[in-house]
Amino acid sequence: MIRFRLAELTADKAFRERRVVSLSEIADTTGVHRATLSKIANHPGANIGTDIVDKLCRFFGCQPGELMTFVDESITDHQGTQNSEREE
């Protein structure tokens, strides 16, 4: 599953610029609808297009790999236990 790091990047930008960065500001600046940003921030595995990834990378000044990470759900379950440990 792809997990977006929107909250972390927003917090990093706010810290660097010493100000509050809101989803509304990101929406206004990028043209990405606020509801889409909320979905990205709150729903792991949200399905978004590369056009939105491009806009967010431009806003945060980052590469796609900094915006998204791959989490292999077959290795760990929601409690953080490896599947091979559960099966034994």
PDB file of N, CA, C and O in Angstrom:
ATOM      1  N   MET A   1       0.849  -1.172   0.000  1.00  0.00           N
ATOM      2  CA  MET A   1       0.000   0.000   0.000  1.00  0.00           C
ATOM      3  C   MET A   1       0.896   1.238   0.000  1.00  0.00           C
ATOM      4  O   MET A   1       1.948   1.261   0.640  1.00  0.00           O
ATOM      5  N   ILE A   2       0.468   2.243  -0.714  1.00  0.00           N
ATOM      6  CA  ILE A   2       1.180   3.520  -0.730  1.00  0.00           C
ATOM      7  C   ILE A   2       0.635   4.386   0.405  1.00  0.00           C
ATOM      8  O   ILE A   2      -0.576   4.554   0.544  1.00  0.00           O
ATOM      9  N   ARG A   3       1.538   4.930   1.209  1.00  0.00           N
ATOM     10  CA  ARG A   3       1.148   5.823   2.297  1.00  0.00           C
ATOM     11  C   ARG A   3       1.716   7.201   1.981  1.00  0.00           C
ATOM     12  O   ARG A   3       2.907   7.345   1.704  1.00  0.00           O
ATOM     13  N   PHE A   4       0.858   8.199   2.024  1.00  0.00           N
ATOM     14  CA  PHE A   4       1.289   9.570   1.770  1.00  0.00           C
ATOM     15  C   PHE A   4       1.794  10.208   3.048  1.00  0.00           C
ATOM     16  O   PHE A   4       1.235   9.986   4.122  1.00  0.00           O
ATOM     17  N   ARG A   5       2.835  10.991   2.936  1.00  0.00           N
ATOM     18  CA  ARG A   5       3.459  11.655   4.070  1.00  0.00           C
ATOM     19  C   ARG A   5       3.067  13.137   4.116  1.00  0.00           C
ATOM     20  O   ARG A   5       3.886  13.994   4.446  1.00  0.00           O
ATOM     21  N   LEU A   6       1.814  13.423   3.784  1.00  0.00           N
ATOM     22  CA  LEU A   6       1.343  14.805   3.714  1.00  0.00           C
ATOM     23  C   LEU A   6       1.465  15.513   5.064  1.00  0.00           C
ATOM     24  O   LEU A   6       1.925  16.653   5.126  1.00  0.00           O
ATOM     25  N   ALA A   7       1.065  14.858   6.121  1.00  0.00           N
ATOM     26  CA  ALA A   7       1.128  15.483   7.454  1.00  0.00           C
ATOM     27  C   ALA A   7       2.569  15.798   7.843  1.00  0.00           C
ATOM     28  O   ALA A   7       2.848  16.869   8.381  1.00  0.00           O
ATOM     29  N   GLU A   8       3.489  14.863   7.571  1.00  0.00           N
ATOM     30  CA  GLU A   8       4.890  15.079   7.924  1.00  0.00           C
ATOM     31  C   GLU A   8       5.499  16.220   7.116  1.00  0.00           C
ATOM     32  O   GLU A   8       6.218  17.059   7.660  1.00  0.00           O
ATOM     33  N   LEU A   9       5.209  16.249   5.810  1.00  0.00           N
ATOM     34  CA  LEU A   9       5.745  17.319   4.970  1.00  0.00           C
ATOM     35  C   LEU A   9       5.162  18.679   5.354  1.00  0.00           C
ATOM     36  O   LEU A   9       5.860  19.693   5.322  1.00  0.00           O
ATOM     37  N   THR A  10       3.892  18.692   5.712  1.00  0.00           N
ATOM     38  CA  THR A  10       3.267  19.942   6.150  1.00  0.00           C
ATOM     39  C   THR A  10       3.917  20.436   7.439  1.00  0.00           C
ATOM     40  O   THR A  10       4.210  21.624   7.573  1.00  0.00           O
ATOM     41  N   ALA A  11       4.141  19.537   8.376  1.00  0.00           N
ATOM     42  CA  ALA A  11       4.785  19.910   9.641  1.00  0.00           C
ATOM     43  C   ALA A  11       6.216  20.386   9.407  1.00  0.00           C
ATOM     44  O   ALA A  11       6.648  21.362  10.019  1.00  0.00           O
ATOM     45  N   ASP A  12       6.954  19.710   8.529  1.00  0.00           N
ATOM     46  CA  ASP A  12       8.330  20.127   8.216  1.00  0.00           C
ATOM     47  C   ASP A  12       8.362  21.520   7.596  1.00  0.00           C
ATOM     48  O   ASP A  12       9.201  22.346   7.955  1.00  0.00           O
ATOM     49  N   LYS A  13       7.444  21.780   6.662  1.00  0.00           N
ATOM     50  CA  LYS A  13       7.389  23.097   6.011  1.00  0.00           C
ATOM     51  C   LYS A  13       7.024  24.177   7.033  1.00  0.00           C
ATOM     52  O   LYS A  13       7.608  25.261   7.032  1.00  0.00           O
ATOM     53  N   ALA A  14       6.071  23.882   7.892  1.00  0.00           N
ATOM     54  CA  ALA A  14       5.672  24.837   8.932  1.00  0.00           C
ATOM     55  C   ALA A  14       6.843  25.147   9.858  1.00  0.00           C
ATOM     56  O   ALA A  14       7.059  26.299  10.232  1.00  0.00           O
ATOM     57  N   PHE A  15       7.595  24.118  10.225  1.00  0.00           N
ATOM     58  CA  PHE A  15       8.751  24.309  11.106  1.00  0.00           C
ATOM     59  C   PHE A  15       9.825  25.145  10.414  1.00  0.00           C
ATOM     60  O   PHE A  15      10.358  26.090  10.997  1.00  0.00           O
ATOM     61  N   ARG A  16      10.139  24.791   9.169  1.00  0.00           N
ATOM     62  CA  ARG A  16      11.176  25.524   8.430  1.00  0.00           C
ATOM     63  C   ARG A  16      10.813  26.990   8.245  1.00  0.00           C
ATOM     64  O   ARG A  16      11.664  27.873   8.361  1.00  0.00           O
ATOM     65  N   GLU A  17       9.546  27.237   7.959  1.00  0.00           N
ATOM     66  CA  GLU A  17       9.119  28.608   7.678  1.00  0.00           C
ATOM     67  C   GLU A  17       8.583  29.328   8.913  1.00  0.00           C
ATOM     68  O   GLU A  17       8.199  30.495   8.843  1.00  0.00           O
ATOM     69  N   ARG A  18       8.560  28.627  10.038  1.00  0.00           N
ATOM     70  CA  ARG A  18       8.121  29.184  11.324  1.00  0.00           C
ATOM     71  C   ARG A  18       6.753  29.844  11.242  1.00  0.00           C
ATOM     72  O   ARG A  18       6.549  30.984  11.659  1.00  0.00           O
ATOM     73  N   ARG A  19       5.814  29.062  10.677  1.00  0.00           N
ATOM     74  CA  ARG A  19       4.442  29.542  10.563  1.00  0.00           C
ATOM     75  C   ARG A  19       3.521  28.341  10.415  1.00  0.00           C
ATOM     76  O   ARG A  19       3.987  27.217  10.229  1.00  0.00           O
ATOM     77  N   VAL A  20       2.240  28.571  10.496  1.00  0.00           N
ATOM     78  CA  VAL A  20       1.254  27.507  10.328  1.00  0.00           C
ATOM     79  C   VAL A  20       0.998  27.308   8.838  1.00  0.00           C
ATOM     80  O   VAL A  20       0.788  28.271   8.101  1.00  0.00           O
ATOM     81  N   VAL A  21       1.017  26.056   8.404  1.00  0.00           N
ATOM     82  CA  VAL A  21       0.676  25.707   7.025  1.00  0.00           C
ATOM     83  C   VAL A  21      -0.571  24.826   7.101  1.00  0.00           C
ATOM     84  O   VAL A  21      -0.526  23.724   7.647  1.00  0.00           O
ATOM     85  N   SER A  22      -1.671  25.311   6.557  1.00  0.00           N
ATOM     86  CA  SER A  22      -2.938  24.586   6.643  1.00  0.00           C
ATOM     87  C   SER A  22      -3.249  23.865   5.333  1.00  0.00           C
ATOM     88  O   SER A  22      -2.676  24.169   4.287  1.00  0.00           O
ATOM     89  N   LEU A  23      -4.170  22.902   5.414  1.00  0.00           N
ATOM     90  CA  LEU A  23      -4.630  22.235   4.205  1.00  0.00           C
ATOM     91  C   LEU A  23      -5.289  23.232   3.258  1.00  0.00           C
ATOM     92  O   LEU A  23      -5.193  23.097   2.038  1.00  0.00           O
ATOM     93  N   SER A  24      -5.961  24.234   3.828  1.00  0.00           N
ATOM     94  CA  SER A  24      -6.591  25.262   2.988  1.00  0.00           C
ATOM     95  C   SER A  24      -5.555  26.035   2.188  1.00  0.00           C
ATOM     96  O   SER A  24      -5.773  26.338   1.015  1.00  0.00           O
ATOM     97  N   GLU A  25      -4.426  26.356   2.819  1.00  0.00           N
ATOM     98  CA  GLU A  25      -3.352  27.048   2.099  1.00  0.00           C
ATOM     99  C   GLU A  25      -2.787  26.168   0.992  1.00  0.00           C
ATOM    100  O   GLU A  25      -2.552  26.635  -0.123  1.00  0.00           O
ATOM    101  N   ILE A  26      -2.570  24.893   1.303  1.00  0.00           N
ATOM    102  CA  ILE A  26      -2.053  23.965   0.293  1.00  0.00           C
ATOM    103  C   ILE A  26      -3.042  23.875  -0.874  1.00  0.00           C
ATOM    104  O   ILE A  26      -2.642  23.887  -2.038  1.00  0.00           O
ATOM    105  N   ALA A  27      -4.329  23.786  -0.550  1.00  0.00           N
ATOM    106  CA  ALA A  27      -5.360  23.707  -1.591  1.00  0.00           C
ATOM    107  C   ALA A  27      -5.365  24.967  -2.451  1.00  0.00           C
ATOM    108  O   ALA A  27      -5.402  24.885  -3.679  1.00  0.00           O
ATOM    109  N   ASP A  28      -5.327  26.121  -1.814  1.00  0.00           N
ATOM    110  CA  ASP A  28      -5.351  27.388  -2.556  1.00  0.00           C
ATOM    111  C   ASP A  28      -4.125  27.546  -3.449  1.00  0.00           C
ATOM    112  O   ASP A  28      -4.234  28.025  -4.578  1.00  0.00           O
ATOM    113  N   THR A  29      -2.964  27.146  -2.950  1.00  0.00           N
ATOM    114  CA  THR A  29      -1.713  27.322  -3.687  1.00  0.00           C
ATOM    115  C   THR A  29      -1.569  26.327  -4.825  1.00  0.00           C
ATOM    116  O   THR A  29      -1.094  26.677  -5.906  1.00  0.00           O
ATOM    117  N   THR A  30      -1.981  25.081  -4.583  1.00  0.00           N
ATOM    118  CA  THR A  30      -1.772  24.022  -5.583  1.00  0.00           C
ATOM    119  C   THR A  30      -2.935  23.831  -6.541  1.00  0.00           C
ATOM    120  O   THR A  30      -2.758  23.316  -7.645  1.00  0.00           O
ATOM    121  N   GLY A  31      -4.117  24.244  -6.124  1.00  0.00           N
ATOM    122  CA  GLY A  31      -5.299  23.987  -6.924  1.00  0.00           C
ATOM    123  C   GLY A  31      -5.888  22.606  -6.692  1.00  0.00           C
ATOM    124  O   GLY A  31      -6.828  22.203  -7.376  1.00  0.00           O
ATOM    125  N   VAL A  32      -5.331  21.880  -5.721  1.00  0.00           N
ATOM    126  CA  VAL A  32      -5.866  20.564  -5.353  1.00  0.00           C
ATOM    127  C   VAL A  32      -7.000  20.798  -4.359  1.00  0.00           C
ATOM    128  O   VAL A  32      -6.823  21.513  -3.373  1.00  0.00           O
ATOM    129  N   HIS A  33      -8.150  20.205  -4.612  1.00  0.00           N
ATOM    130  CA  HIS A  33      -9.315  20.406  -3.758  1.00  0.00           C
ATOM    131  C   HIS A  33      -9.006  20.001  -2.319  1.00  0.00           C
ATOM    132  O   HIS A  33      -8.316  19.008  -2.083  1.00  0.00           O
ATOM    133  N   ARG A  34      -9.515  20.767  -1.365  1.00  0.00           N
ATOM    134  CA  ARG A  34      -9.257  20.499   0.046  1.00  0.00           C
ATOM    135  C   ARG A  34      -9.747  19.108   0.459  1.00  0.00           C
ATOM    136  O   ARG A  34      -9.107  18.449   1.277  1.00  0.00           O
ATOM    137  N   ALA A  35     -10.863  18.661  -0.093  1.00  0.00           N
ATOM    138  CA  ALA A  35     -11.384  17.328   0.229  1.00  0.00           C
ATOM    139  C   ALA A  35     -10.405  16.241  -0.219  1.00  0.00           C
ATOM    140  O   ALA A  35     -10.249  15.223   0.456  1.00  0.00           O
ATOM    141  N   THR A  36      -9.754  16.461  -1.354  1.00  0.00           N
ATOM    142  CA  THR A  36      -8.752  15.507  -1.841  1.00  0.00           C
ATOM    143  C   THR A  36      -7.562  15.470  -0.901  1.00  0.00           C
ATOM    144  O   THR A  36      -7.048  14.396  -0.588  1.00  0.00           O
ATOM    145  N   LEU A  37      -7.120  16.634  -0.449  1.00  0.00           N
ATOM    146  CA  LEU A  37      -6.002  16.692   0.504  1.00  0.00           C
ATOM    147  C   LEU A  37      -6.365  16.000   1.813  1.00  0.00           C
ATOM    148  O   LEU A  37      -5.539  15.297   2.395  1.00  0.00           O
ATOM    149  N   SER A  38      -7.588  16.195   2.274  1.00  0.00           N
ATOM    150  CA  SER A  38      -8.041  15.540   3.494  1.00  0.00           C
ATOM    151  C   SER A  38      -8.054  14.029   3.321  1.00  0.00           C
ATOM    152  O   SER A  38      -7.676  13.291   4.232  1.00  0.00           O
ATOM    153  N   LYS A  39      -8.490  13.567   2.149  1.00  0.00           N
ATOM    154  CA  LYS A  39      -8.501  12.127   1.868  1.00  0.00           C
ATOM    155  C   LYS A  39      -7.082  11.572   1.876  1.00  0.00           C
ATOM    156  O   LYS A  39      -6.832  10.502   2.431  1.00  0.00           O
ATOM    157  N   ILE A  40      -6.155  12.299   1.261  1.00  0.00           N
ATOM    158  CA  ILE A  40      -4.754  11.875   1.231  1.00  0.00           C
ATOM    159  C   ILE A  40      -4.197  11.797   2.654  1.00  0.00           C
ATOM    160  O   ILE A  40      -3.492  10.850   3.003  1.00  0.00           O
ATOM    161  N   ALA A  41      -4.518  12.796   3.464  1.00  0.00           N
ATOM    162  CA  ALA A  41      -3.979  12.869   4.819  1.00  0.00           C
ATOM    163  C   ALA A  41      -4.581  11.831   5.763  1.00  0.00           C
ATOM    164  O   ALA A  41      -3.906  11.368   6.681  1.00  0.00           O
ATOM    165  N   ASN A  42      -5.841  11.464   5.546  1.00  0.00           N
ATOM    166  CA  ASN A  42      -6.541  10.639   6.533  1.00  0.00           C
ATOM    167  C   ASN A  42      -6.866   9.217   6.114  1.00  0.00           C
ATOM    168  O   ASN A  42      -7.306   8.421   6.943  1.00  0.00           O
ATOM    169  N   HIS A  43      -6.661   8.877   4.843  1.00  0.00           N
ATOM    170  CA  HIS A  43      -7.015   7.535   4.375  1.00  0.00           C
ATOM    171  C   HIS A  43      -5.805   6.866   3.732  1.00  0.00           C
ATOM    172  O   HIS A  43      -5.483   7.138   2.575  1.00  0.00           O
ATOM    173  N   PRO A  44      -5.130   5.986   4.487  1.00  0.00           N
ATOM    174  CA  PRO A  44      -3.984   5.280   3.897  1.00  0.00           C
ATOM    175  C   PRO A  44      -4.403   4.557   2.621  1.00  0.00           C
ATOM    176  O   PRO A  44      -5.470   3.947   2.562  1.00  0.00           O
ATOM    177  N   GLY A  45      -3.561   4.631   1.616  1.00  0.00           N
ATOM    178  CA  GLY A  45      -3.858   3.971   0.360  1.00  0.00           C
ATOM    179  C   GLY A  45      -4.758   4.767  -0.555  1.00  0.00           C
ATOM    180  O   GLY A  45      -5.298   4.221  -1.518  1.00  0.00           O
ATOM    181  N   ALA A  46      -4.934   6.059  -0.272  1.00  0.00           N
ATOM    182  CA  ALA A  46      -5.771   6.906  -1.133  1.00  0.00           C
ATOM    183  C   ALA A  46      -5.248   6.853  -2.561  1.00  0.00           C
ATOM    184  O   ALA A  46      -4.038   6.856  -2.787  1.00  0.00           O
ATOM    185  N   ASN A  47      -6.152   6.805  -3.509  1.00  0.00           N
ATOM    186  CA  ASN A  47      -5.803   6.699  -4.920  1.00  0.00           C
ATOM    187  C   ASN A  47      -5.862   8.083  -5.557  1.00  0.00           C
ATOM    188  O   ASN A  47      -6.943   8.643  -5.739  1.00  0.00           O
ATOM    189  N   ILE A  48      -4.697   8.633  -5.895  1.00  0.00           N
ATOM    190  CA  ILE A  48      -4.657   9.949  -6.535  1.00  0.00           C
ATOM    191  C   ILE A  48      -3.808   9.869  -7.790  1.00  0.00           C
ATOM    192  O   ILE A  48      -2.975   8.974  -7.929  1.00  0.00           O
ATOM    193  N   GLY A  49      -4.019  10.799  -8.698  1.00  0.00           N
ATOM    194  CA  GLY A  49      -3.304  10.809  -9.961  1.00  0.00           C
ATOM    195  C   GLY A  49      -1.950  11.490  -9.867  1.00  0.00           C
ATOM    196  O   GLY A  49      -1.643  12.187  -8.900  1.00  0.00           O
ATOM    197  N   THR A  50      -1.154  11.265 -10.901  1.00  0.00           N
ATOM    198  CA  THR A  50       0.178  11.849 -10.934  1.00  0.00           C
ATOM    199  C   THR A  50       0.145  13.370 -11.048  1.00  0.00           C
ATOM    200  O   THR A  50       1.103  14.036 -10.658  1.00  0.00           O
ATOM    201  N   ASP A  51      -0.942  13.929 -11.577  1.00  0.00           N
ATOM    202  CA  ASP A  51      -1.047  15.389 -11.654  1.00  0.00           C
ATOM    203  C   ASP A  51      -1.076  15.992 -10.250  1.00  0.00           C
ATOM    204  O   ASP A  51      -0.494  17.052 -10.021  1.00  0.00           O
ATOM    205  N   ILE A  52      -1.743  15.332  -9.319  1.00  0.00           N
ATOM    206  CA  ILE A  52      -1.790  15.818  -7.938  1.00  0.00           C
ATOM    207  C   ILE A  52      -0.445  15.610  -7.260  1.00  0.00           C
ATOM    208  O   ILE A  52       0.012  16.477  -6.515  1.00  0.00           O
ATOM    209  N   VAL A  53       0.194  14.473  -7.508  1.00  0.00           N
ATOM    210  CA  VAL A  53       1.540  14.228  -6.967  1.00  0.00           C
ATOM    211  C   VAL A  53       2.475  15.329  -7.443  1.00  0.00           C
ATOM    212  O   VAL A  53       3.266  15.853  -6.659  1.00  0.00           O
ATOM    213  N   ASP A  54       2.389  15.680  -8.714  1.00  0.00           N
ATOM    214  CA  ASP A  54       3.230  16.744  -9.282  1.00  0.00           C
ATOM    215  C   ASP A  54       2.996  18.073  -8.557  1.00  0.00           C
ATOM    216  O   ASP A  54       3.953  18.750  -8.182  1.00  0.00           O
ATOM    217  N   LYS A  55       1.751  18.442  -8.361  1.00  0.00           N
ATOM    218  CA  LYS A  55       1.428  19.713  -7.695  1.00  0.00           C
ATOM    219  C   LYS A  55       1.939  19.727  -6.250  1.00  0.00           C
ATOM    220  O   LYS A  55       2.471  20.737  -5.789  1.00  0.00           O
ATOM    221  N   LEU A  56       1.779  18.624  -5.547  1.00  0.00           N
ATOM    222  CA  LEU A  56       2.233  18.566  -4.159  1.00  0.00           C
ATOM    223  C   LEU A  56       3.763  18.583  -4.069  1.00  0.00           C
ATOM    224  O   LEU A  56       4.326  19.206  -3.169  1.00  0.00           O
ATOM    225  N   CYS A  57       4.427  17.901  -4.997  1.00  0.00           N
ATOM    226  CA  CYS A  57       5.895  17.932  -5.012  1.00  0.00           C
ATOM    227  C   CYS A  57       6.403  19.343  -5.281  1.00  0.00           C
ATOM    228  O   CYS A  57       7.398  19.771  -4.697  1.00  0.00           O
ATOM    229  N   ARG A  58       5.721  20.062  -6.161  1.00  0.00           N
ATOM    230  CA  ARG A  58       6.103  21.457  -6.420  1.00  0.00           C
ATOM    231  C   ARG A  58       5.910  22.311  -5.166  1.00  0.00           C
ATOM    232  O   ARG A  58       6.771  23.125  -4.832  1.00  0.00           O
ATOM    233  N   PHE A  59       4.797  22.132  -4.480  1.00  0.00           N
ATOM    234  CA  PHE A  59       4.503  22.925  -3.284  1.00  0.00           C
ATOM    235  C   PHE A  59       5.540  22.676  -2.189  1.00  0.00           C
ATOM    236  O   PHE A  59       6.047  23.617  -1.578  1.00  0.00           O
ATOM    237  N   PHE A  60       5.850  21.403  -1.948  1.00  0.00           N
ATOM    238  CA  PHE A  60       6.772  21.056  -0.865  1.00  0.00           C
ATOM    239  C   PHE A  60       8.234  21.081  -1.297  1.00  0.00           C
ATOM    240  O   PHE A  60       9.127  20.995  -0.455  1.00  0.00           O
ATOM    241  N   GLY A  61       8.488  21.198  -2.602  1.00  0.00           N
ATOM    242  CA  GLY A  61       9.865  21.177  -3.084  1.00  0.00           C
ATOM    243  C   GLY A  61      10.520  19.833  -2.827  1.00  0.00           C
ATOM    244  O   GLY A  61      11.656  19.760  -2.359  1.00  0.00           O
ATOM    245  N   CYS A  62       9.783  18.765  -3.140  1.00  0.00           N
ATOM    246  CA  CYS A  62      10.288  17.427  -2.842  1.00  0.00           C
ATOM    247  C   CYS A  62      10.142  16.511  -4.045  1.00  0.00           C
ATOM    248  O   CYS A  62       9.519  16.871  -5.044  1.00  0.00           O
ATOM    249  N   GLN A  63      10.718  15.335  -3.937  1.00  0.00           N
ATOM    250  CA  GLN A  63      10.587  14.284  -4.929  1.00  0.00           C
ATOM    251  C   GLN A  63       9.412  13.384  -4.546  1.00  0.00           C
ATOM    252  O   GLN A  63       9.044  13.342  -3.372  1.00  0.00           O
ATOM    253  N   PRO A  64       8.810  12.661  -5.501  1.00  0.00           N
ATOM    254  CA  PRO A  64       7.690  11.779  -5.174  1.00  0.00           C
ATOM    255  C   PRO A  64       7.996  10.777  -4.060  1.00  0.00           C
ATOM    256  O   PRO A  64       7.117  10.446  -3.264  1.00  0.00           O
ATOM    257  N   GLY A  65       9.228  10.298  -4.001  1.00  0.00           N
ATOM    258  CA  GLY A  65       9.618   9.353  -2.951  1.00  0.00           C
ATOM    259  C   GLY A  65       9.608   9.955  -1.557  1.00  0.00           C
ATOM    260  O   GLY A  65       9.569   9.226  -0.566  1.00  0.00           O
ATOM    261  N   GLU A  66       9.643  11.282  -1.471  1.00  0.00           N
ATOM    262  CA  GLU A  66       9.546  11.953  -0.177  1.00  0.00           C
ATOM    263  C   GLU A  66       8.091  12.177   0.212  1.00  0.00           C
ATOM    264  O   GLU A  66       7.776  12.327   1.393  1.00  0.00           O
ATOM    265  N   LEU A  67       7.210  12.198  -0.774  1.00  0.00           N
ATOM    266  CA  LEU A  67       5.784  12.411  -0.550  1.00  0.00           C
ATOM    267  C   LEU A  67       5.068  11.100  -0.232  1.00  0.00           C
ATOM    268  O   LEU A  67       4.089  11.082   0.515  1.00  0.00           O
ATOM    269  N   MET A  68       5.566  10.002  -0.808  1.00  0.00           N
ATOM    270  CA  MET A  68       4.905   8.707  -0.663  1.00  0.00           C
ATOM    271  C   MET A  68       5.907   7.658  -0.215  1.00  0.00           C
ATOM    272  O   MET A  68       7.090   7.726  -0.550  1.00  0.00           O
ATOM    273  N   THR A  69       5.418   6.681   0.550  1.00  0.00           N
ATOM    274  CA  THR A  69       6.222   5.521   0.905  1.00  0.00           C
ATOM    275  C   THR A  69       5.399   4.270   0.656  1.00  0.00           C
ATOM    276  O   THR A  69       4.169   4.300   0.709  1.00  0.00           O
ATOM    277  N   PHE A  70       6.085   3.178   0.384  1.00  0.00           N
ATOM    278  CA  PHE A  70       5.423   1.899   0.177  1.00  0.00           C
ATOM    279  C   PHE A  70       5.472   1.117   1.477  1.00  0.00           C
ATOM    280  O   PHE A  70       6.540   0.934   2.063  1.00  0.00           O
ATOM    281  N   VAL A  71       4.309   0.655   1.927  1.00  0.00           N
ATOM    282  CA  VAL A  71       4.212  -0.175   3.126  1.00  0.00           C
ATOM    283  C   VAL A  71       3.732  -1.543   2.680  1.00  0.00           C
ATOM    284  O   VAL A  71       2.620  -1.677   2.168  1.00  0.00           O
ATOM    285  N   ASP A  72       4.558  -2.554   2.870  1.00  0.00           N
ATOM    286  CA  ASP A  72       4.214  -3.912   2.457  1.00  0.00           C
ATOM    287  C   ASP A  72       3.357  -4.549   3.537  1.00  0.00           C
ATOM    288  O   ASP A  72       3.861  -4.976   4.576  1.00  0.00           O
ATOM    289  N   GLU A  73       2.056  -4.610   3.281  1.00  0.00           N
ATOM    290  CA  GLU A  73       1.120  -5.152   4.263  1.00  0.00           C
ATOM    291  C   GLU A  73       1.260  -6.658   4.437  1.00  0.00           C
ATOM    292  O   GLU A  73       0.790  -7.203   5.435  1.00  0.00           O
ATOM    293  N   SER A  74       1.889  -7.336   3.500  1.00  0.00           N
ATOM    294  CA  SER A  74       2.063  -8.778   3.640  1.00  0.00           C
ATOM    295  C   SER A  74       3.139  -9.110   4.664  1.00  0.00           C
ATOM    296  O   SER A  74       3.202 -10.238   5.154  1.00  0.00           O
ATOM    297  N   ILE A  75       3.982  -8.140   4.990  1.00  0.00           N
ATOM    298  CA  ILE A  75       5.048  -8.378   5.969  1.00  0.00           C
ATOM    299  C   ILE A  75       4.568  -8.102   7.384  1.00  0.00           C
ATOM    300  O   ILE A  75       4.864  -8.868   8.301  1.00  0.00           O
ATOM    301  N   THR A  76       3.825  -7.005   7.572  1.00  0.00           N
ATOM    302  CA  THR A  76       3.333  -6.680   8.907  1.00  0.00           C
ATOM    303  C   THR A  76       1.838  -6.463   8.881  1.00  0.00           C
ATOM    304  O   THR A  76       1.289  -5.967   7.896  1.00  0.00           O
ATOM    305  N   ASP A  77       1.177  -6.835   9.968  1.00  0.00           N
ATOM    306  CA  ASP A  77      -0.248  -6.552  10.075  1.00  0.00           C
ATOM    307  C   ASP A  77      -0.422  -5.241  10.822  1.00  0.00           C
ATOM    308  O   ASP A  77       0.559  -4.539  11.068  1.00  0.00           O
ATOM    309  N   HIS A  78      -1.638  -4.902  11.185  1.00  0.00           N
ATOM    310  CA  HIS A  78      -1.914  -3.595  11.801  1.00  0.00           C
ATOM    311  C   HIS A  78      -1.344  -3.450  13.208  1.00  0.00           C
ATOM    312  O   HIS A  78      -1.199  -2.327  13.690  1.00  0.00           O
ATOM    313  N   GLN A  79      -1.015  -4.553  13.881  1.00  0.00           N
ATOM    314  CA  GLN A  79      -0.402  -4.469  15.208  1.00  0.00           C
ATOM    315  C   GLN A  79       1.119  -4.441  15.121  1.00  0.00           C
ATOM    316  O   GLN A  79       1.798  -4.349  16.143  1.00  0.00           O
ATOM    317  N   GLY A  80       1.658  -4.519  13.902  1.00  0.00           N
ATOM    318  CA  GLY A  80       3.101  -4.488  13.736  1.00  0.00           C
ATOM    319  C   GLY A  80       3.736  -5.855  13.875  1.00  0.00           C
ATOM    320  O   GLY A  80       4.961  -5.961  13.919  1.00  0.00           O
ATOM    321  N   THR A  81       2.929  -6.911  13.947  1.00  0.00           N
ATOM    322  CA  THR A  81       3.439  -8.263  14.083  1.00  0.00           C
ATOM    323  C   THR A  81       3.697  -8.825  12.700  1.00  0.00           C
ATOM    324  O   THR A  81       2.861  -8.690  11.806  1.00  0.00           O
ATOM    325  N   GLN A  82       4.846  -9.454  12.517  1.00  0.00           N
ATOM    326  CA  GLN A  82       5.129 -10.057  11.224  1.00  0.00           C
ATOM    327  C   GLN A  82       4.209 -11.241  11.011  1.00  0.00           C
ATOM    328  O   GLN A  82       3.945 -12.006  11.938  1.00  0.00           O
ATOM    329  N   ASN A  83       3.720 -11.393   9.787  1.00  0.00           N
ATOM    330  CA  ASN A  83       2.800 -12.476   9.463  1.00  0.00           C
ATOM    331  C   ASN A  83       3.380 -13.838   9.795  1.00  0.00           C
ATOM    332  O   ASN A  83       2.642 -14.718  10.236  1.00  0.00           O
ATOM    333  N   SER A  84       4.676 -14.044   9.600  1.00  0.00           N
ATOM    334  CA  SER A  84       5.287 -15.338   9.881  1.00  0.00           C
ATOM    335  C   SER A  84       5.220 -15.637  11.385  1.00  0.00           C
ATOM    336  O   SER A  84       5.133 -16.800  11.779  1.00  0.00           O
ATOM    337  N   GLU A  85       5.259 -14.598  12.222  1.00  0.00           N
ATOM    338  CA  GLU A  85       5.149 -14.799  13.665  1.00  0.00           C
ATOM    339  C   GLU A  85       3.740 -15.207  14.061  1.00  0.00           C
ATOM    340  O   GLU A  85       3.564 -16.022  14.966  1.00  0.00           O
ATOM    341  N   ARG A  86       2.707 -14.638  13.377  1.00  0.00           N
ATOM    342  CA  ARG A  86       1.331 -14.957  13.708  1.00  0.00           C
ATOM    343  C   ARG A  86       0.991 -16.388  13.337  1.00  0.00           C
ATOM    344  O   ARG A  86       0.216 -17.043  14.034  1.00  0.00           O
ATOM    345  N   GLU A  87       1.561 -16.877  12.249  1.00  0.00           N
ATOM    346  CA  GLU A  87       1.198 -18.189  11.766  1.00  0.00           C
ATOM    347  C   GLU A  87       1.790 -19.308  12.591  1.00  0.00           C
ATOM    348  O   GLU A  87       1.292 -20.433  12.538  1.00  0.00           O
ATOM    349  N   GLU A  88       2.837 -19.038  13.352  1.00  0.00           N
ATOM    350  CA  GLU A  88       3.484 -20.088  14.153  1.00  0.00           C
ATOM    351  C   GLU A  88       2.720 -20.402  15.405  1.00  0.00           C
ATOM    352  O   GLU A  88       3.135 -21.262  16.182  1.00  0.00           O
TER     353      GLU A  88
END
